[in-house]
Amino acid sequence: MGKYSVAIVGATGAVGTKMKEMLENSSLPIESIKFLASKRSAGKEISFKGVTYLIEELVNDSFEGVDIALFSAGGSISKQYANEAVRRGCVVIDNTSAFRMEKDIPLVVPEVNSEALKNHQGIIANPNCSTIQMMVALEPIRQAYGLDRIIVSTYQAVSGAGMSAINELKTQTSQMLAGETKVEANILPCSGDEKHYPLAFNALPQIDVFSEDDYTNEEWKMVNETKKIMEDDTIKVSATCVRIPVMTGHSESVYIEIKTDQVTPDDIKNILSQSEGIILEDEPKEQIYPQALTSVDKKEVFVGRVRRDLDVTTGFHLWVVSDNLLKGAAWNSVQIAERLHAMSLVRVNN
């Protein structure tokens, strides 16, 4: 099965940086690596396992001899270059929304549906960060008891909007703490929409632009991606996505209705505690529950506050937290690469 030539597209971004860190400690056998970015970043130095590399400008020929490419440079870049990479014999793991809902492209969370990798034709899509952590938490419950309905409210960190949004939040916070009356807001809630509002000391119930039925694109992503990953168009899913002034770590309040009667919260906790990629933190009397701050730099999905709904006997509430830059993006992508290797699904260029 050999070792691989790997490339990171968008190597200087928030997720690209985390991809590099995850690969440094990955079980994936790497023979060579290259870091690709825009022309303005080309020539800058980057370190990997103690060796200094030069960042290269992304062009079509960048993928000659590359076996696996991790993309995280925006949907337009993925659409421009992913198929070029595949034509050169490269397997693309894409962290944007460019290909997620295409019928013939697997949308993969390794703990949930690794088998879908067998059907890849060169491109594999990484789901939305909020979808990933919810799928990890819910799949063991679905396997045990069935799943009829999901209602999720997210509390998403600003790092999910990129480095510019992180910097804007820092500036806004400083301005407000200094008592300034005019606060700069140029990016959030959505850089592509007309109005912008401060996030500092605020909560914005808009992530991405508004779409059909007054749901945002982010909310529709969670709905549609969940159904695709679970291969179940009948499951009822609804989402409300909110940006909050947290740097890293997405939190979710998830309400589910299962298909099995007489299930207790302890039954669900027992299943979660034994499931891959999950850490159960649920001791209310000791005030132990998942928090965004304590999820940072952790690969796992943290679940707590598991409790029965007061009115629906098959209804349960969960609190789900994960580092959106790791399990929600970089680590999930590297996990996919590791699974491709383990399943002998990488075409190695000779």
Disulfide bonds with the S-S distance in Angstrom:
none
